[in-house]
Amino acid sequence: MVEIKKDSSEVQVCNKCGEVNYDNVNFCQDCGGMLKDFTHVFCEVCGAKNSIVNKTCNECKNIL
């Protein structure tokens, strides 16, 4: 049997049920829970977490 190893950067563990999900999916393949945070974006300049409704970064005022 051939064992296929997935790159650890592709692995996401569901916070809701603990299921391990591969292939950069947005929702858990077991329970359907959201795996990615769609309510925030990170500034490309300083890395600060901002609400998706912000037009500029809260920290450095970079245009998002």
PDB file of N, CA, C and O in Angstrom:
ATOM      1  N   MET A   1       0.846  -1.179   0.000  1.00  0.00           N
ATOM      2  CA  MET A   1       0.000   0.000   0.000  1.00  0.00           C
ATOM      3  C   MET A   1       0.893   1.245   0.000  1.00  0.00           C
ATOM      4  O   MET A   1       1.900   1.297   0.706  1.00  0.00           O
ATOM      5  N   VAL A   2       0.518   2.226  -0.786  1.00  0.00           N
ATOM      6  CA  VAL A   2       1.254   3.477  -0.879  1.00  0.00           C
ATOM      7  C   VAL A   2       0.613   4.479   0.061  1.00  0.00           C
ATOM      8  O   VAL A   2      -0.595   4.707   0.012  1.00  0.00           O
ATOM      9  N   GLU A   3       1.431   5.076   0.919  1.00  0.00           N
ATOM     10  CA  GLU A   3       0.928   6.099   1.841  1.00  0.00           C
ATOM     11  C   GLU A   3       1.146   7.461   1.227  1.00  0.00           C
ATOM     12  O   GLU A   3       2.261   7.809   0.840  1.00  0.00           O
ATOM     13  N   ILE A   4       0.076   8.232   1.139  1.00  0.00           N
ATOM     14  CA  ILE A   4       0.159   9.583   0.591  1.00  0.00           C
ATOM     15  C   ILE A   4       0.148  10.562   1.747  1.00  0.00           C
ATOM     16  O   ILE A   4      -0.785  10.580   2.549  1.00  0.00           O
ATOM     17  N   LYS A   5       1.185  11.373   1.829  1.00  0.00           N
ATOM     18  CA  LYS A   5       1.257  12.374   2.888  1.00  0.00           C
ATOM     19  C   LYS A   5       0.812  13.716   2.337  1.00  0.00           C
ATOM     20  O   LYS A   5       1.250  14.140   1.267  1.00  0.00           O
ATOM     21  N   LYS A   6      -0.051  14.370   3.070  1.00  0.00           N
ATOM     22  CA  LYS A   6      -0.512  15.707   2.699  1.00  0.00           C
ATOM     23  C   LYS A   6       0.397  16.737   3.345  1.00  0.00           C
ATOM     24  O   LYS A   6       0.885  16.525   4.455  1.00  0.00           O
ATOM     25  N   ASP A   7       0.627  17.841   2.667  1.00  0.00           N
ATOM     26  CA  ASP A   7       1.381  18.955   3.233  1.00  0.00           C
ATOM     27  C   ASP A   7       0.595  19.492   4.421  1.00  0.00           C
ATOM     28  O   ASP A   7      -0.615  19.696   4.325  1.00  0.00           O
ATOM     29  N   SER A   8       1.280  19.725   5.545  1.00  0.00           N
ATOM     30  CA  SER A   8       0.593  20.177   6.755  1.00  0.00           C
ATOM     31  C   SER A   8      -0.076  21.534   6.577  1.00  0.00           C
ATOM     32  O   SER A   8      -0.988  21.862   7.336  1.00  0.00           O
ATOM     33  N   SER A   9       0.348  22.335   5.596  1.00  0.00           N
ATOM     34  CA  SER A   9      -0.279  23.635   5.362  1.00  0.00           C
ATOM     35  C   SER A   9      -1.675  23.483   4.773  1.00  0.00           C
ATOM     36  O   SER A   9      -2.472  24.421   4.813  1.00  0.00           O
ATOM     37  N   GLU A  10      -1.979  22.299   4.223  1.00  0.00           N
ATOM     38  CA  GLU A  10      -3.289  22.050   3.633  1.00  0.00           C
ATOM     39  C   GLU A  10      -4.279  21.505   4.657  1.00  0.00           C
ATOM     40  O   GLU A  10      -5.469  21.394   4.361  1.00  0.00           O
ATOM     41  N   VAL A  11      -3.809  21.160   5.860  1.00  0.00           N
ATOM     42  CA  VAL A  11      -4.638  20.542   6.879  1.00  0.00           C
ATOM     43  C   VAL A  11      -5.323  21.609   7.720  1.00  0.00           C
ATOM     44  O   VAL A  11      -4.685  22.550   8.193  1.00  0.00           O
ATOM     45  N   GLN A  12      -6.635  21.449   7.900  1.00  0.00           N
ATOM     46  CA  GLN A  12      -7.396  22.338   8.770  1.00  0.00           C
ATOM     47  C   GLN A  12      -8.217  21.474   9.714  1.00  0.00           C
ATOM     48  O   GLN A  12      -8.896  20.547   9.272  1.00  0.00           O
ATOM     49  N   VAL A  13      -8.162  21.766  11.002  1.00  0.00           N
ATOM     50  CA  VAL A  13      -8.938  21.024  11.988  1.00  0.00           C
ATOM     51  C   VAL A  13     -10.156  21.853  12.352  1.00  0.00           C
ATOM     52  O   VAL A  13     -10.034  23.026  12.703  1.00  0.00           O
ATOM     53  N   CYS A  14     -11.322  21.245  12.269  1.00  0.00           N
ATOM     54  CA  CYS A  14     -12.575  21.931  12.576  1.00  0.00           C
ATOM     55  C   CYS A  14     -12.657  22.231  14.063  1.00  0.00           C
ATOM     56  O   CYS A  14     -12.478  21.333  14.886  1.00  0.00           O
ATOM     57  N   ASN A  15     -12.925  23.487  14.421  1.00  0.00           N
ATOM     58  CA  ASN A  15     -13.077  23.887  15.820  1.00  0.00           C
ATOM     59  C   ASN A  15     -14.364  23.343  16.430  1.00  0.00           C
ATOM     60  O   ASN A  15     -14.488  23.249  17.651  1.00  0.00           O
ATOM     61  N   LYS A  16     -15.312  22.990  15.581  1.00  0.00           N
ATOM     62  CA  LYS A  16     -16.614  22.539  16.049  1.00  0.00           C
ATOM     63  C   LYS A  16     -16.624  21.043  16.395  1.00  0.00           C
ATOM     64  O   LYS A  16     -17.114  20.654  17.455  1.00  0.00           O
ATOM     65  N   CYS A  17     -16.078  20.200  15.491  1.00  0.00           N
ATOM     66  CA  CYS A  17     -16.151  18.756  15.702  1.00  0.00           C
ATOM     67  C   CYS A  17     -14.792  18.064  15.780  1.00  0.00           C
ATOM     68  O   CYS A  17     -14.722  16.888  16.137  1.00  0.00           O
ATOM     69  N   GLY A  18     -13.713  18.775  15.451  1.00  0.00           N
ATOM     70  CA  GLY A  18     -12.380  18.204  15.521  1.00  0.00           C
ATOM     71  C   GLY A  18     -11.946  17.417  14.298  1.00  0.00           C
ATOM     72  O   GLY A  18     -10.847  16.865  14.279  1.00  0.00           O
ATOM     73  N   GLU A  19     -12.782  17.357  13.287  1.00  0.00           N
ATOM     74  CA  GLU A  19     -12.462  16.627  12.055  1.00  0.00           C
ATOM     75  C   GLU A  19     -11.275  17.277  11.335  1.00  0.00           C
ATOM     76  O   GLU A  19     -11.178  18.503  11.271  1.00  0.00           O
ATOM     77  N   VAL A  20     -10.385  16.458  10.800  1.00  0.00           N
ATOM     78  CA  VAL A  20      -9.261  16.941  10.015  1.00  0.00           C
ATOM     79  C   VAL A  20      -9.725  17.083   8.572  1.00  0.00           C
ATOM     80  O   VAL A  20     -10.243  16.130   7.990  1.00  0.00           O
ATOM     81  N   ASN A  21      -9.542  18.265   7.992  1.00  0.00           N
ATOM     82  CA  ASN A  21      -9.968  18.548   6.617  1.00  0.00           C
ATOM     83  C   ASN A  21      -8.747  18.904   5.777  1.00  0.00           C
ATOM     84  O   ASN A  21      -7.847  19.606   6.239  1.00  0.00           O
ATOM     85  N   TYR A  22      -8.723  18.417   4.550  1.00  0.00           N
ATOM     86  CA  TYR A  22      -7.625  18.671   3.622  1.00  0.00           C
ATOM     87  C   TYR A  22      -8.110  19.519   2.450  1.00  0.00           C
ATOM     88  O   TYR A  22      -9.291  19.848   2.343  1.00  0.00           O
ATOM     89  N   ASP A  23      -7.179  19.858   1.586  1.00  0.00           N
ATOM     90  CA  ASP A  23      -7.464  20.482   0.290  1.00  0.00           C
ATOM     91  C   ASP A  23      -8.011  21.901   0.379  1.00  0.00           C
ATOM     92  O   ASP A  23      -8.737  22.341  -0.512  1.00  0.00           O
ATOM     93  N   ASN A  24      -7.665  22.627   1.455  1.00  0.00           N
ATOM     94  CA  ASN A  24      -7.993  24.044   1.553  1.00  0.00           C
ATOM     95  C   ASN A  24      -9.485  24.328   1.366  1.00  0.00           C
ATOM     96  O   ASN A  24      -9.854  25.253   0.642  1.00  0.00           O
ATOM     97  N   VAL A  25     -10.338  23.542   2.013  1.00  0.00           N
ATOM     98  CA  VAL A  25     -11.781  23.736   1.921  1.00  0.00           C
ATOM     99  C   VAL A  25     -12.225  24.831   2.890  1.00  0.00           C
ATOM    100  O   VAL A  25     -11.528  25.131   3.859  1.00  0.00           O
ATOM    101  N   ASN A  26     -13.378  25.418   2.624  1.00  0.00           N
ATOM    102  CA  ASN A  26     -13.906  26.490   3.468  1.00  0.00           C
ATOM    103  C   ASN A  26     -14.786  25.984   4.602  1.00  0.00           C
ATOM    104  O   ASN A  26     -14.907  26.637   5.638  1.00  0.00           O
ATOM    105  N   PHE A  27     -15.402  24.818   4.407  1.00  0.00           N
ATOM    106  CA  PHE A  27     -16.324  24.273   5.391  1.00  0.00           C
ATOM    107  C   PHE A  27     -15.937  22.841   5.719  1.00  0.00           C
ATOM    108  O   PHE A  27     -15.433  22.120   4.858  1.00  0.00           O
ATOM    109  N   CYS A  28     -16.171  22.422   6.963  1.00  0.00           N
ATOM    110  CA  CYS A  28     -15.832  21.078   7.414  1.00  0.00           C
ATOM    111  C   CYS A  28     -16.559  20.043   6.573  1.00  0.00           C
ATOM    112  O   CYS A  28     -17.757  20.163   6.314  1.00  0.00           O
ATOM    113  N   GLN A  29     -15.823  19.033   6.153  1.00  0.00           N
ATOM    114  CA  GLN A  29     -16.400  17.982   5.322  1.00  0.00           C
ATOM    115  C   GLN A  29     -17.228  17.005   6.138  1.00  0.00           C
ATOM    116  O   GLN A  29     -17.909  16.152   5.567  1.00  0.00           O
ATOM    117  N   ASP A  30     -17.186  17.110   7.478  1.00  0.00           N
ATOM    118  CA  ASP A  30     -17.974  16.231   8.334  1.00  0.00           C
ATOM    119  C   ASP A  30     -19.228  16.927   8.853  1.00  0.00           C
ATOM    120  O   ASP A  30     -20.339  16.442   8.642  1.00  0.00           O
ATOM    121  N   CYS A  31     -19.052  18.071   9.536  1.00  0.00           N
ATOM    122  CA  CYS A  31     -20.204  18.731  10.177  1.00  0.00           C
ATOM    123  C   CYS A  31     -20.693  19.971   9.437  1.00  0.00           C
ATOM    124  O   CYS A  31     -21.766  20.487   9.748  1.00  0.00           O
ATOM    125  N   GLY A  32     -19.920  20.460   8.459  1.00  0.00           N
ATOM    126  CA  GLY A  32     -20.323  21.648   7.711  1.00  0.00           C
ATOM    127  C   GLY A  32     -19.954  22.958   8.386  1.00  0.00           C
ATOM    128  O   GLY A  32     -20.316  24.027   7.895  1.00  0.00           O
ATOM    129  N   GLY A  33     -19.237  22.892   9.506  1.00  0.00           N
ATOM    130  CA  GLY A  33     -18.833  24.110  10.214  1.00  0.00           C
ATOM    131  C   GLY A  33     -17.866  24.944   9.390  1.00  0.00           C
ATOM    132  O   GLY A  33     -17.103  24.408   8.586  1.00  0.00           O
ATOM    133  N   MET A  34     -17.897  26.242   9.588  1.00  0.00           N
ATOM    134  CA  MET A  34     -17.027  27.152   8.846  1.00  0.00           C
ATOM    135  C   MET A  34     -15.595  27.013   9.340  1.00  0.00           C
ATOM    136  O   MET A  34     -15.344  27.113  10.541  1.00  0.00           O
ATOM    137  N   LEU A  35     -14.651  26.783   8.428  1.00  0.00           N
ATOM    138  CA  LEU A  35     -13.246  26.605   8.781  1.00  0.00           C
ATOM    139  C   LEU A  35     -12.453  27.892   8.666  1.00  0.00           C
ATOM    140  O   LEU A  35     -11.435  28.052   9.339  1.00  0.00           O
ATOM    141  N   LYS A  36     -12.893  28.792   7.840  1.00  0.00           N
ATOM    142  CA  LYS A  36     -12.162  30.042   7.638  1.00  0.00           C
ATOM    143  C   LYS A  36     -12.953  31.203   8.195  1.00  0.00           C
ATOM    144  O   LYS A  36     -14.181  31.162   8.262  1.00  0.00           O
ATOM    145  N   ASP A  37     -12.242  32.233   8.593  1.00  0.00           N
ATOM    146  CA  ASP A  37     -12.858  33.435   9.152  1.00  0.00           C
ATOM    147  C   ASP A  37     -13.184  34.390   8.014  1.00  0.00           C
ATOM    148  O   ASP A  37     -12.292  35.034   7.462  1.00  0.00           O
ATOM    149  N   PHE A  38     -14.468  34.481   7.663  1.00  0.00           N
ATOM    150  CA  PHE A  38     -14.891  35.376   6.591  1.00  0.00           C
ATOM    151  C   PHE A  38     -15.352  36.727   7.114  1.00  0.00           C
ATOM    152  O   PHE A  38     -15.906  37.528   6.361  1.00  0.00           O
ATOM    153  N   THR A  39     -15.127  36.991   8.408  1.00  0.00           N
ATOM    154  CA  THR A  39     -15.571  38.248   9.000  1.00  0.00           C
ATOM    155  C   THR A  39     -14.425  39.239   9.154  1.00  0.00           C
ATOM    156  O   THR A  39     -14.652  40.398   9.501  1.00  0.00           O
ATOM    157  N   HIS A  40     -13.201  38.798   8.901  1.00  0.00           N
ATOM    158  CA  HIS A  40     -12.042  39.661   9.069  1.00  0.00           C
ATOM    159  C   HIS A  40     -11.067  39.500   7.909  1.00  0.00           C
ATOM    160  O   HIS A  40     -11.027  38.462   7.249  1.00  0.00           O
ATOM    161  N   VAL A  41     -10.290  40.542   7.677  1.00  0.00           N
ATOM    162  CA  VAL A  41      -9.199  40.499   6.710  1.00  0.00           C
ATOM    163  C   VAL A  41      -7.946  41.003   7.411  1.00  0.00           C
ATOM    164  O   VAL A  41      -8.024  41.742   8.393  1.00  0.00           O
ATOM    165  N   PHE A  42      -6.796  40.598   6.900  1.00  0.00           N
ATOM    166  CA  PHE A  42      -5.533  41.027   7.481  1.00  0.00           C
ATOM    167  C   PHE A  42      -4.862  42.010   6.540  1.00  0.00           C
ATOM    168  O   PHE A  42      -4.811  41.797   5.329  1.00  0.00           O
ATOM    169  N   CYS A  43      -4.347  43.088   7.112  1.00  0.00           N
ATOM    170  CA  CYS A  43      -3.668  44.121   6.345  1.00  0.00           C
ATOM    171  C   CYS A  43      -2.406  43.538   5.706  1.00  0.00           C
ATOM    172  O   CYS A  43      -1.629  42.855   6.373  1.00  0.00           O
ATOM    173  N   GLU A  44      -2.207  43.806   4.428  1.00  0.00           N
ATOM    174  CA  GLU A  44      -1.027  43.311   3.715  1.00  0.00           C
ATOM    175  C   GLU A  44       0.243  44.036   4.154  1.00  0.00           C
ATOM    176  O   GLU A  44       1.342  43.508   3.986  1.00  0.00           O
ATOM    177  N   VAL A  45       0.108  45.233   4.714  1.00  0.00           N
ATOM    178  CA  VAL A  45       1.269  46.020   5.117  1.00  0.00           C
ATOM    179  C   VAL A  45       1.722  45.664   6.532  1.00  0.00           C
ATOM    180  O   VAL A  45       2.883  45.308   6.732  1.00  0.00           O
ATOM    181  N   CYS A  46       0.821  45.754   7.520  1.00  0.00           N
ATOM    182  CA  CYS A  46       1.225  45.554   8.913  1.00  0.00           C
ATOM    183  C   CYS A  46       0.721  44.250   9.523  1.00  0.00           C
ATOM    184  O   CYS A  46       1.174  43.861  10.600  1.00  0.00           O
ATOM    185  N   GLY A  47      -0.213  43.567   8.852  1.00  0.00           N
ATOM    186  CA  GLY A  47      -0.714  42.292   9.343  1.00  0.00           C
ATOM    187  C   GLY A  47      -1.836  42.383  10.359  1.00  0.00           C
ATOM    188  O   GLY A  47      -2.272  41.359  10.886  1.00  0.00           O
ATOM    189  N   ALA A  48      -2.316  43.594  10.647  1.00  0.00           N
ATOM    190  CA  ALA A  48      -3.379  43.765  11.643  1.00  0.00           C
ATOM    191  C   ALA A  48      -4.687  43.152  11.150  1.00  0.00           C
ATOM    192  O   ALA A  48      -4.979  43.162   9.954  1.00  0.00           O
ATOM    193  N   LYS A  49      -5.477  42.613  12.095  1.00  0.00           N
ATOM    194  CA  LYS A  49      -6.776  42.035  11.798  1.00  0.00           C
ATOM    195  C   LYS A  49      -7.809  43.154  11.736  1.00  0.00           C
ATOM    196  O   LYS A  49      -7.920  43.951  12.667  1.00  0.00           O
ATOM    197  N   ASN A  50      -8.564  43.215  10.647  1.00  0.00           N
ATOM    198  CA  ASN A  50      -9.566  44.252  10.439  1.00  0.00           C
ATOM    199  C   ASN A  50     -10.897  43.629  10.043  1.00  0.00           C
ATOM    200  O   ASN A  50     -10.933  42.553   9.448  1.00  0.00           O
ATOM    201  N   SER A  51     -11.978  44.301  10.371  1.00  0.00           N
ATOM    202  CA  SER A  51     -13.304  43.871   9.935  1.00  0.00           C
ATOM    203  C   SER A  51     -13.393  43.977   8.415  1.00  0.00           C
ATOM    204  O   SER A  51     -12.749  44.834   7.810  1.00  0.00           O
ATOM    205  N   ILE A  52     -14.187  43.111   7.805  1.00  0.00           N
ATOM    206  CA  ILE A  52     -14.311  43.146   6.341  1.00  0.00           C
ATOM    207  C   ILE A  52     -14.989  44.425   5.851  1.00  0.00           C
ATOM    208  O   ILE A  52     -14.908  44.746   4.665  1.00  0.00           O
ATOM    209  N   VAL A  53     -15.650  45.151   6.736  1.00  0.00           N
ATOM    210  CA  VAL A  53     -16.315  46.388   6.330  1.00  0.00           C
ATOM    211  C   VAL A  53     -15.362  47.584   6.316  1.00  0.00           C
ATOM    212  O   VAL A  53     -15.696  48.636   5.770  1.00  0.00           O
ATOM    213  N   ASN A  54     -14.181  47.428   6.914  1.00  0.00           N
ATOM    214  CA  ASN A  54     -13.209  48.529   6.930  1.00  0.00           C
ATOM    215  C   ASN A  54     -12.676  48.809   5.533  1.00  0.00           C
ATOM    216  O   ASN A  54     -12.410  47.889   4.759  1.00  0.00           O
ATOM    217  N   LYS A  55     -12.526  50.066   5.227  1.00  0.00           N
ATOM    218  CA  LYS A  55     -11.904  50.458   3.963  1.00  0.00           C
ATOM    219  C   LYS A  55     -10.408  50.688   4.148  1.00  0.00           C
ATOM    220  O   LYS A  55      -9.627  50.538   3.209  1.00  0.00           O
ATOM    221  N   THR A  56     -10.014  51.058   5.378  1.00  0.00           N
ATOM    222  CA  THR A  56      -8.598  51.246   5.707  1.00  0.00           C
ATOM    223  C   THR A  56      -8.261  50.464   6.970  1.00  0.00           C
ATOM    224  O   THR A  56      -9.140  50.168   7.780  1.00  0.00           O
ATOM    225  N   CYS A  57      -6.991  50.133   7.132  1.00  0.00           N
ATOM    226  CA  CYS A  57      -6.519  49.389   8.289  1.00  0.00           C
ATOM    227  C   CYS A  57      -6.644  50.221   9.559  1.00  0.00           C
ATOM    228  O   CYS A  57      -6.354  51.417   9.559  1.00  0.00           O
ATOM    229  N   ASN A  58      -7.076  49.582  10.631  1.00  0.00           N
ATOM    230  CA  ASN A  58      -7.189  50.259  11.925  1.00  0.00           C
ATOM    231  C   ASN A  58      -5.852  50.690  12.478  1.00  0.00           C
ATOM    232  O   ASN A  58      -5.781  51.667  13.224  1.00  0.00           O
ATOM    233  N   GLU A  59      -4.779  49.982  12.129  1.00  0.00           N
ATOM    234  CA  GLU A  59      -3.460  50.244  12.684  1.00  0.00           C
ATOM    235  C   GLU A  59      -2.651  51.226  11.846  1.00  0.00           C
ATOM    236  O   GLU A  59      -2.181  52.242  12.358  1.00  0.00           O
ATOM    237  N   CYS A  60      -2.485  50.924  10.547  1.00  0.00           N
ATOM    238  CA  CYS A  60      -1.562  51.732   9.723  1.00  0.00           C
ATOM    239  C   CYS A  60      -2.262  52.583   8.671  1.00  0.00           C
ATOM    240  O   CYS A  60      -1.602  53.320   7.937  1.00  0.00           O
ATOM    241  N   LYS A  61      -3.577  52.495   8.586  1.00  0.00           N
ATOM    242  CA  LYS A  61      -4.393  53.286   7.662  1.00  0.00           C
ATOM    243  C   LYS A  61      -4.153  52.943   6.179  1.00  0.00           C
ATOM    244  O   LYS A  61      -4.517  53.716   5.292  1.00  0.00           O
ATOM    245  N   ASN A  62      -3.539  51.777   5.923  1.00  0.00           N
ATOM    246  CA  ASN A  62      -3.378  51.297   4.563  1.00  0.00           C
ATOM    247  C   ASN A  62      -4.761  51.003   3.973  1.00  0.00           C
ATOM    248  O   ASN A  62      -5.649  50.548   4.695  1.00  0.00           O
ATOM    249  N   ILE A  63      -4.956  51.248   2.705  1.00  0.00           N
ATOM    250  CA  ILE A  63      -6.232  50.931   2.046  1.00  0.00           C
ATOM    251  C   ILE A  63      -6.326  49.425   1.876  1.00  0.00           C
ATOM    252  O   ILE A  63      -5.428  48.793   1.319  1.00  0.00           O
ATOM    253  N   LEU A  64      -7.426  48.857   2.365  1.00  0.00           N
ATOM    254  CA  LEU A  64      -7.611  47.397   2.310  1.00  0.00           C
ATOM    255  C   LEU A  64      -8.221  46.957   1.002  1.00  0.00           C
ATOM    256  O   LEU A  64      -8.442  45.765   0.794  1.00  0.00           O
TER     257      LEU A  64
END
